[in-house]
């Protein structure tokens, strides 16, 4: 049986891929890294999401989604996984607003 959207939302992975191939993202990639992004990780994520969507076991589908580029690099609220950390800004151990003036 196909997994429902609350378990596997293929549209989110497709949106991430279309964002990657868009001109704005490609311009940023060229500025930051000096090259265009091939969006291979996002395309691979779509393939994994489709495999997870058609999987009959929801636990196995969730495990598959945890292996995606989106989950590891963009889908968490951890600043360490930000695509601009270390490229645009340096990640601090402690935010500056904690400093005593």
C-alpha atoms as an extended CHARMM CRD file, in Angstrom:
* protein
*
       101  EXT
         1         1  UNK       CA              0.0000000000        0.0000000000        0.0000000000  PROA      1               0.0000000000
         2         2  UNK       CA              1.2230000000        3.4880000000       -0.8160000000  PROA      2               0.0000000000
         3         3  UNK       CA              2.3210000000        5.5950000000        2.1560000000  PROA      3               0.0000000000
         4         4  UNK       CA              0.1480000000        8.6340000000        3.0320000000  PROA      4               0.0000000000
         5         5  UNK       CA              1.5510000000       12.1580000000        2.6870000000  PROA      5               0.0000000000
         6         6  UNK       CA              2.0940000000       12.5430000000        6.4270000000  PROA      6               0.0000000000
         7         7  UNK       CA              4.6560000000        9.7230000000        6.2280000000  PROA      7               0.0000000000
         8         8  UNK       CA              6.1820000000       10.4190000000        2.7950000000  PROA      8               0.0000000000
         9         9  UNK       CA              5.5620000000       13.7350000000        1.0850000000  PROA      9               0.0000000000
        10        10  UNK       CA              7.1060000000       13.4140000000       -2.3730000000  PROA      10              0.0000000000
        11        11  UNK       CA              6.0660000000       16.9830000000       -3.2220000000  PROA      11              0.0000000000
        12        12  UNK       CA              8.5380000000       18.3690000000       -0.6570000000  PROA      12              0.0000000000
        13        13  UNK       CA             11.4140000000       16.5740000000       -2.3900000000  PROA      13              0.0000000000
        14        14  UNK       CA             10.2130000000       17.6970000000       -5.8160000000  PROA      14              0.0000000000
        15        15  UNK       CA              9.9860000000       21.2850000000       -4.5340000000  PROA      15              0.0000000000
        16        16  UNK       CA             13.5500000000       21.0630000000       -3.2250000000  PROA      16              0.0000000000
        17        17  UNK       CA             14.7590000000       19.7990000000       -6.6080000000  PROA      17              0.0000000000
        18        18  UNK       CA             12.9530000000       22.5710000000       -8.5140000000  PROA      18              0.0000000000
        19        19  UNK       CA             14.4000000000       25.1250000000       -6.0830000000  PROA      19              0.0000000000
        20        20  UNK       CA             17.8600000000       23.7370000000       -6.7820000000  PROA      20              0.0000000000
        21        21  UNK       CA             17.5700000000       23.9330000000      -10.5720000000  PROA      21              0.0000000000
        22        22  UNK       CA             16.1360000000       27.4540000000      -10.3800000000  PROA      22              0.0000000000
        23        23  UNK       CA             18.1720000000       30.4300000000      -11.5280000000  PROA      23              0.0000000000
        24        24  UNK       CA             18.3180000000       32.0550000000       -8.0830000000  PROA      24              0.0000000000
        25        25  UNK       CA             19.8280000000       28.9860000000       -6.4290000000  PROA      25              0.0000000000
        26        26  UNK       CA             22.2450000000       28.4630000000       -9.3100000000  PROA      26              0.0000000000
        27        27  UNK       CA             23.3600000000       32.1070000000       -9.0730000000  PROA      27              0.0000000000
        28        28  UNK       CA             23.9810000000       31.6840000000       -5.3420000000  PROA      28              0.0000000000
        29        29  UNK       CA             25.8990000000       28.4550000000       -5.9520000000  PROA      29              0.0000000000
        30        30  UNK       CA             28.0680000000       30.1410000000       -8.5500000000  PROA      30              0.0000000000
        31        31  UNK       CA             28.7660000000       33.0300000000       -6.1720000000  PROA      31              0.0000000000
        32        32  UNK       CA             29.4730000000       30.8490000000       -3.1250000000  PROA      32              0.0000000000
        33        33  UNK       CA             31.3690000000       27.9560000000       -4.6600000000  PROA      33              0.0000000000
        34        34  UNK       CA             32.4210000000       29.1780000000       -8.1100000000  PROA      34              0.0000000000
        35        35  UNK       CA             30.3930000000       26.5170000000       -9.9290000000  PROA      35              0.0000000000
        36        36  UNK       CA             26.8440000000       25.5860000000      -10.7910000000  PROA      36              0.0000000000
        37        37  UNK       CA             25.1480000000       22.8850000000       -8.7320000000  PROA      37              0.0000000000
        38        38  UNK       CA             24.1960000000       19.7400000000      -10.6390000000  PROA      38              0.0000000000
        39        39  UNK       CA             21.3880000000       19.0460000000       -8.1240000000  PROA      39              0.0000000000
        40        40  UNK       CA             22.3230000000       15.3640000000       -8.0890000000  PROA      40              0.0000000000
        41        41  UNK       CA             21.6080000000       15.0390000000       -4.3440000000  PROA      41              0.0000000000
        42        42  UNK       CA             18.1010000000       16.4480000000       -4.7950000000  PROA      42              0.0000000000
        43        43  UNK       CA             17.4030000000       14.1510000000       -7.7410000000  PROA      43              0.0000000000
        44        44  UNK       CA             18.5970000000       11.1710000000       -5.6980000000  PROA      44              0.0000000000
        45        45  UNK       CA             16.2570000000       12.3200000000       -2.8970000000  PROA      45              0.0000000000
        46        46  UNK       CA             13.2950000000       12.1870000000       -5.2940000000  PROA      46              0.0000000000
        47        47  UNK       CA             14.2150000000        8.6210000000       -6.1920000000  PROA      47              0.0000000000
        48        48  UNK       CA             14.4770000000        7.6490000000       -2.5040000000  PROA      48              0.0000000000
        49        49  UNK       CA             11.1650000000        9.3900000000       -1.7410000000  PROA      49              0.0000000000
        50        50  UNK       CA              9.4120000000        7.5020000000       -4.5460000000  PROA      50              0.0000000000
        51        51  UNK       CA             10.8520000000        4.2260000000       -3.2410000000  PROA      51              0.0000000000
        52        52  UNK       CA              9.6950000000        5.1230000000        0.2880000000  PROA      52              0.0000000000
        53        53  UNK       CA              6.2650000000        6.1880000000       -0.9770000000  PROA      53              0.0000000000
        54        54  UNK       CA              5.6600000000        2.8050000000       -2.5820000000  PROA      54              0.0000000000
        55        55  UNK       CA              7.0170000000        0.8610000000        0.3910000000  PROA      55              0.0000000000
        56        56  UNK       CA              4.4130000000       -1.1120000000        2.3370000000  PROA      56              0.0000000000
        57        57  UNK       CA              6.0600000000       -0.6720000000        5.7480000000  PROA      57              0.0000000000
        58        58  UNK       CA              5.8530000000        2.8750000000        7.1460000000  PROA      58              0.0000000000
        59        59  UNK       CA              8.8050000000        2.3110000000        9.5110000000  PROA      59              0.0000000000
        60        60  UNK       CA             11.0220000000        1.2470000000        6.6350000000  PROA      60              0.0000000000
        61        61  UNK       CA              9.7950000000        4.2190000000        4.6000000000  PROA      61              0.0000000000
        62        62  UNK       CA             10.7480000000        6.5630000000        7.4410000000  PROA      62              0.0000000000
        63        63  UNK       CA             14.2020000000        4.9660000000        7.6560000000  PROA      63              0.0000000000
        64        64  UNK       CA             14.6700000000        5.5060000000        3.9320000000  PROA      64              0.0000000000
        65        65  UNK       CA             13.7580000000        9.1780000000        4.2740000000  PROA      65              0.0000000000
        66        66  UNK       CA             16.3390000000        9.6220000000        7.0410000000  PROA      66              0.0000000000
        67        67  UNK       CA             19.0570000000        8.7970000000        4.4930000000  PROA      67              0.0000000000
        68        68  UNK       CA             18.1460000000       11.6920000000        2.1830000000  PROA      68              0.0000000000
        69        69  UNK       CA             20.2420000000       14.7910000000        1.5830000000  PROA      69              0.0000000000
        70        70  UNK       CA             17.2500000000       16.9210000000        2.5600000000  PROA      70              0.0000000000
        71        71  UNK       CA             16.8790000000       15.2590000000        5.9550000000  PROA      71              0.0000000000
        72        72  UNK       CA             20.6010000000       15.3760000000        6.7280000000  PROA      72              0.0000000000
        73        73  UNK       CA             21.3160000000       18.9180000000        5.5180000000  PROA      73              0.0000000000
        74        74  UNK       CA             18.1550000000       20.9870000000        5.2680000000  PROA      74              0.0000000000
        75        75  UNK       CA             15.2590000000       19.3330000000        7.0280000000  PROA      75              0.0000000000
        76        76  UNK       CA             16.3960000000       19.8680000000       10.6030000000  PROA      76              0.0000000000
        77        77  UNK       CA             16.4410000000       22.9360000000       12.8160000000  PROA      77              0.0000000000
        78        78  UNK       CA             20.0910000000       22.4090000000       13.7290000000  PROA      78              0.0000000000
        79        79  UNK       CA             22.2030000000       25.4080000000       12.6060000000  PROA      79              0.0000000000
        80        80  UNK       CA             25.1440000000       23.0550000000       11.9930000000  PROA      80              0.0000000000
        81        81  UNK       CA             23.3090000000       21.5780000000        9.0090000000  PROA      81              0.0000000000
        82        82  UNK       CA             22.6760000000       24.9500000000        7.3680000000  PROA      82              0.0000000000
        83        83  UNK       CA             23.9770000000       25.0860000000        3.7870000000  PROA      83              0.0000000000
        84        84  UNK       CA             25.5060000000       28.4980000000        4.5080000000  PROA      84              0.0000000000
        85        85  UNK       CA             27.2940000000       27.5450000000        7.7630000000  PROA      85              0.0000000000
        86        86  UNK       CA             31.0160000000       27.7180000000        7.1690000000  PROA      86              0.0000000000
        87        87  UNK       CA             30.5200000000       29.2110000000        3.6980000000  PROA      87              0.0000000000
        88        88  UNK       CA             28.7540000000       32.5110000000        4.3550000000  PROA      88              0.0000000000
        89        89  UNK       CA             29.0360000000       32.7080000000        8.1390000000  PROA      89              0.0000000000
        90        90  UNK       CA             31.0680000000       30.9790000000       10.8230000000  PROA      90              0.0000000000
        91        91  UNK       CA             29.1760000000       28.8280000000       13.2760000000  PROA      91              0.0000000000
        92        92  UNK       CA             29.7670000000       29.9750000000       16.8460000000  PROA      92              0.0000000000
        93        93  UNK       CA             29.8130000000       27.6750000000       19.8530000000  PROA      93              0.0000000000
        94        94  UNK       CA             27.7460000000       30.2020000000       21.7720000000  PROA      94              0.0000000000
        95        95  UNK       CA             25.6070000000       32.9460000000       20.2230000000  PROA      95              0.0000000000
        96        96  UNK       CA             26.7800000000       36.5380000000       20.6460000000  PROA      96              0.0000000000
        97        97  UNK       CA             23.6830000000       37.6180000000       22.5440000000  PROA      97              0.0000000000
        98        98  UNK       CA             24.7800000000       35.4740000000       25.4840000000  PROA      98              0.0000000000
        99        99  UNK       CA             27.8830000000       37.6300000000       26.0390000000  PROA      99              0.0000000000
       100       100  UNK       CA             27.9370000000       39.9780000000       29.0040000000  PROA      100             0.0000000000
       101       101  UNK       CA             28.4510000000       43.5600000000       28.0080000000  PROA      101             0.0000000000
